[in-house]
Amino acid sequence: MELTQEYTDLVDSVRDFAQQVVAPVSAQHDREKTFPYEVVAQMGQMGLFGLPFPEEYGGMGGDYFALALALEELGKVDQSVAITLEAGVGLGAMPIYRFGTDEQKQRWLPDLLAGRALAGFGLTEPGAGSDAGATATTAREDGDSWVLNGAKQFITNSGTDITSLVTVTAVTGAAGDRKEISTIIVPSDTPGFVAEPAYDKVGWHASDTHPLSFSDARVPRENLLGERGRGYANFLSILDEGRIAIAGLATGVAQGCVDACVQYARERKSFGKPIAEYQSVSFAIARMEARAHVARMAYYDAAAKMLAGKPFKKEASIAKMVSSEAAMDNARMGTQIHGGYGFMNEYLVSRHYRDSKILEIGEGTTEVQLMLIARALGLPA
């Protein structure tokens, strides 16, 4: 896929923003574990939260590939900022756009697409991760309301000062011998809905992540999102698109590590000459570049099939797996090339080293991607 001028202009704009606005404050937010409200506000003003949405709701009229390209540039310098955008779009606003009523779209999307508000998606539970069918959170009907009880965990963008809602998967009944799982919009100010204290994470320190609890949290019946009983199926379709976005982010990480190592290897001297002149170092960086290139081609291919209206589930899983592994491998090698400096938090590669592991876990682990790829090949998984 060759980038059109419109895509190229977007990439250039986000690259400048990432380098000039995001990068200078990344280390401080990471160190202090503070949410970058000022960066999020500027991303909203740029229209990044509205990239793949139509203009009628305040979007930019773009597509998911545009979002992935933006995430690649942000991922090079700050994974916390990149995942805030990815989750805000893919898990926050997109379910409402895909499955919401016109009234729901008119109420929630304008602020979400402008970056004035954020939303989360409450799927994972203490006993239900990849196995979403094990969902235990319940929503019972009571008059004209849904009453929710249960708990969620690892929910991104769920506890910021600008979080407006979380879309929650909950058991709303039974369909034969299976649970009927639906999705329900729960505004952040709903009594009985609590964002518990934020996690103390290994990485993504500037990303907002909380466990959630629901204790007789009551919301109007019209807060049902999409068709009753289709919550799990709808979420799976959202994940397929989201994996392309995550692949873009992870590719950015892989490339960011390459860029940092090229610069460091030219400047750092050992035994009287730049370490770039040692074949062991230059070959290691060359392998890093190859991994980043393959990851980019994988998510470009998945995006091309998606935009063409062709099946892309397998390609999205391949892209997510290949790119997340490239990010982790490049972060590890980038830290090695930096030597002792790579173990210092002030260096970008050290933050990528801490941050990248979650890319192999979130939005479907590597093992889940292998399962999906095997199924697409007709193999038992």
N, C-alpha and C positions, 0 to 999 in steps of 0.2 A: 504494500500500500504506500503510494507516494503522497505526501502531505500536500493538500491544496494550500493556496495562499492564505485562506481564512484560518486553517489549522496552524500554519506557520506563524501567522501574526499572533495567535493566541499563545503559542509556545514561547515566542519571544517576550510577550508581555508578562506571562507568569514567571518566566526565568528571571527577568529583571526584578520583579517583585520579590521573588524568593531570595535572590542574592542581596538586594538592597534593603529590604524591610524585614524579612523573616530571619535570615542568617545572623544578623547582628544581635538579636535578642534571644536566640535559641538556647545558648548555653546557660543564660541566666534563668530562663523559665524552667529548664531542665533541672538545674541545681536547686532552685527554690520550690520546685514542684507546683508552679503557679499556672493557671489557665491563661492563655494569651488572648485576652479579650480584645486588645487593640488590634492584633493581627486579624482576628476573626471579623471584626468590624470592617477593616479595609478589604478583606476578601469579599465581604458582602457588597461593598461599594463597587468592587470590580465586576460583580455579577457572577462570581464563581459558584455560589450556591445555587444559582438559577441556570447553570449551563445547559443541562439536558431537558429543560422544560419549556413549554410554549409561552409566548409573550402574553397571552391572555391572563395568565396567573402571575405575571411579573418575572417570567423566565427570560432566558437569552435566545431561545429558539434553536439551541444547538442539539447535541446528541451525547450518548454515553462515551463515545470515543474522544470527544473533546474533553470530557471530564477526566478520562484516563490520562490524556496528554498533560493536563494541568497537574494531576497528581504526580506524574513522573517528575516534573520540575520541582514541585514542593518536596517530594520524597528525597531528592538529592540532599537537601539541607536540613530538613526537620520532619521526622516521621509523626510526631505528635500533632503538628499543624495539619499534615496531610491526612491523617486518619480522622481528624475532626471534620474536615471537609468531606471525606469519603462517606463517613457514617451519617453526617448531616444530610447529605444528598441521597445516598443509596438506601440507608436504613431509616432515615427520618422522614424526608419529604416524599420519596418515591412511592412507598406503599399508599400514601394518601392520594397521590396523583394517579396511580395505576388502578386502585380499587375503590376510591372514595366516591361519595355522591358529589354532585355539583355544590351543594351547600357546604359539605366538609372541605372541599377544595377552596372555595371562596373564603371560608373562615380561617383556615390554617396556612395555606400555601403562600400568600403574599409575604408574610413575615419570615417564613422559613426560607424562601427563595432569595430574600434580600439580606439574609444573614442577621436579621434583627432578633431572630429566635432560632433555637435548635430543638431537635426532637430525637428521641432514641427509639430503639426497637427491643422490646423485652421478650426474648425467646429463651435464652439459656437459664436453667435452674440448677440448684445444687444436685439434683438427680437426673437432669435432662439437658444434655449438651447436643452432641451429634445425633443422639436418639431423641429427637424432638417429640416422638410419640409417647415418651414417658412424662410429658407435661403433667404437673400436679396442680398448678394454679387453676382455680375455678372461678367461673362467673355465672351466678344464678340470676334468673329473672325474678324481679320483685316489683310488681306493678309496671310502671313505665321506666324502670331502671334496671341496670346490671349492677350486681354487688360482687366485688372481686375479693378473693382471699388467696394468699399464697406469697411466693417469693421468687425473685429473679436475681441473677448474678452476672457480673462482667458486662454491665450495660453502659455503652459509650454515650456521652453527651446527655446523661440522665440527671445530673445534679448541678448544672451550672446556674448562674444567676439569670441566664436568658433561655433556659430550657422551658418550653411551653407545654410539651406533652411527651408521653411515651406510648407507643402502640404495643399492646400486650397480647400475647397468645395465651388463651385460657380454655379450659374444658367447659363447654357450654351444654353438654349432654352426651348421649351415646348414639352411635350409628351402627346398629347391630352389635357385634362384639368388639367394636372399636370406639375409642373416644372421639367425640365430636369436638374439634378444636377450631375456635374462631378467633378473630383479632378484634380488639376493642381499643378505642382511643381513650387514654386516661390523661386528662390535663394535669399538669404538675401541681396545681393548687388544690387537688381533690382531697378532702378530708379522708384520712385512713391510708393515704398513699405517702410513703416515706422513702426518700433517697437516703440510705444509710451512709455512714462515714466512708469516704473514698478509700480505695485500696492502696496499700503500700506496694507498688509494683517494681519489678526488676527494671523495666524501661517504660517508654512512652510517659514520662513523668509529667509532661504538660498536657496530656490528654485526660479528659474527665471520664472516670469510670467508677461506677458504684454498684453495690447490691441494692435491690429494691424490695420493699415489703408492702403488702396490701392487707389491710385489716378492715373488712366491711367497707371497702372503698366503693362508693356509689357514684355511678355516672349514668347519664340519660341513655335510654334504649337506642336512640339514634346515633350513639357513638360506636355502634357496631360498624366495623370497617369491612366492606365487601360482603359477600354472601356468607350467611351463617354456615359453619362447618367446613369452609374452604380456607381457613386461616393457615393451616400447615402447607397446603398446596400453593397458596399465594406466596407464602414466604420462600418456598423453594425456587419459584420463578424469579423472585427478587435476588436471591443468592446467586443465580447464574450470571446475572448482569453484574452484580457486585464483585464477582471474582475477576472480571476483566478490569474493573477499577482498582482492585487490590493488586492485580498484576502490574498495572501501570505504576502504582506507588512503589512496589517492590523493585521494579526495573529502575526506577529513579534512585533507590537506595544503592543498588548494584553499581549504577553509573556514577553516583556521587562518591563511592569508595574509590573507583578508578580515578576520577578527577583529582581527588585528594592525594592519592598515591603518586600520580604523575608529578604533581607539583612538589610534593615532599621529596621524591627521589631525585629531582633535579637540584633541589636546594641543599639536601643533607649530604655532607661529605664524610667519607670514611677512608682512612689510609690515603688521604691526599686527593681524592677525586669523588665526584658525585656518585651516590650509590646506584643511580640510574645506569651507570656504565658497567655495572656488574650484571652479567647475563642472568644470574639466578633471580635478581630483582626485576629486570626488564621482562623476563619470560613469565614471571609470576603475575606482573601487571597485564601482560598480553593475555594470559588466560582469564583474568578478571574481565577484561574488555570483551573477550569472546562470550563469556557467560552473560554479560549485560546485553550484548547484541542478540543472542539467541532468545533471551527473555523478551526483548522488545519485539522481535519478529513473531513470537508466540502470541503476545496480546494484540498486536496489530491484526494477525490472522483471525483471532477469535472475534475481534471487533468488526472486521470486514464481513464476516458471516452474519453476525448479529444485525448489522445495518442493512444487509441484503435480504433480511427476512428468512435466512436459512437456519437450520438447526445448528446450535453452537455450544451445547452443553459440554460435549467432550473437549472441544477446543478451549473453552473457558477453564475447565479443570486442568488441562495441560498447562495453560498459561499461568494459572495461579500457582501450581506446583513448581514449575520450572523457575519462575521469577522469584518466588519466596526462597527457594534453595540457592539461587544465584545471589540474592541479597545476603543470606546468612554466610555463604562461602566467601563472598567478597569482603564482608565485614571482618570475618576471621582473618583472612589473608592481609587485608588492609591494616589491621591492628599489628600483625606480625611484621609487616614492612616498616611500620612506624617504630618498631622496637619499644623501648621503655616509654617513649612519648605516647604510643598508642594505648598505654594503660592509664593515661591521664584524661580525666573527664573533659578538659578544655579542648581536646582534639575531636573533630567530627567523627573519625573512625571509631573512637571509643563509644560514642553515643549510638552509632549504628550497630556496634557489636552488641550492646545491651538491648537495643530496641528490636533488632531484626528477628529474634527467635519467635516472637509472637506472630510474625507473618506466616510461619509454617503451621500455626495453630488456628488463628482466627478465621472466621468465615469458611470453615471446613478445613480440618487438619489435612496434612499430606496423605495420611492413610485414607481419608474420605475421598480425596481426589483420585487416588489409585483405584478405589472401589468403583467410582463413577466411570473412570476410563475403561476399566475391565468390563463393566456392564455394557458400555457402548460397543465393545468388541464382541459381545455375545458370550463372554466368559462368566462363569459363576463367581459371584463376589458377595 
